Amino acid sequence: MRQIKFYELASGKKPVEDFLDSLNDKELQKVIWVLQLIKEAPILQQLPTIYYKPLTGTDGIDEIRIKFGNNQFRILCFEVNNELILATNGFRKKDEKVPKKEIKLAEQRKQEYLSNG
């Protein structure tokens, strides 16, 4: 089973945890259910794209996709190896496309993580 870890800022804060704390209990339950599905999937690429999808035109950023009622949530992440996904940032999706600033933030955090080894 793969691990999902949350990116940690130099201050020790974890932005994805802060995002999850902003959700109500039922929204959080759905997010946890999707994260568990991703952790247990034998092959990520075989997961339905309603839950997990690579973002085209990015530097290896994927999106964890959660729909709850009329709300859509996204957690951007990247694979470190086949056993670890590092979640960089999460947000409530309001438009058709993932905001470019969120993608840039995920790419920046990926580069920081990989360069710090």
WOHU-V846147 format. One line per field, one symbol per residue. ss: DSSP state (H for helix, E for strand, - for the rest). psi: psi as a letter, one per 20 degrees, with the letter a starting at -180 (. if undefined). Layout:
BEGIN
ss=???
psi=???
END
This chain:
BEGIN
ss=--EEEE--------HHHHHHH---HHHHHHHHHHHHHHHH---HHH-----EEE-------EEEEEEE--EEEEEEEEEEE--EEEEEEEEEE------HHHHHHHHHHHHHHHHH-
psi=prqpqppprhiiqohhggghhiqrghggggghgghggghipgogiiqqiihppqoqjrmkprpppppocjqpqqoqrqpgaijppophqqrppirgqpphhhghgggghgggghhi.
END
